[in-house]
Amino acid sequence: MAKEFMYMGKSVDELQGMSLEAFAQLTTSRLRRSLLRGMDKNLLESVMDAHAQLKAGKTPKPVKTHRREFVIIPQMIGLKMAVHKGNAFDAIDITSEMLGHRIGEFVLTRKAIRHGKAGIGSTKSSSAVTAK
């Protein structure tokens, strides 16, 4: 049997029953400040609507957002979020292990660098290459 996920000694069911202020008391000081000062009300309302649909057994549409600094709260577990990465939206599934992180951490904005072959002039020996 797999070990049940716990966040600061609380199970996921306990966390989902908590208020936002009670969850904030379990987080680090930086996240607590973000949660208690207030989050984007429109986005929070969209998340709560999607959470209600999920509880009703329906599959909600992904919640689209540009707010990469939004903190993942227990009501978001099981939802799909579409986070803007600069040129497009990337969809991510929110899991319990993501609690207390910001959604921008899971959508990368930069590509991995791929180096190709060396071009003409990039090394000393390649400067001797002449065109035919």
Disulfide bonds with the S-S distance in Angstrom:
none
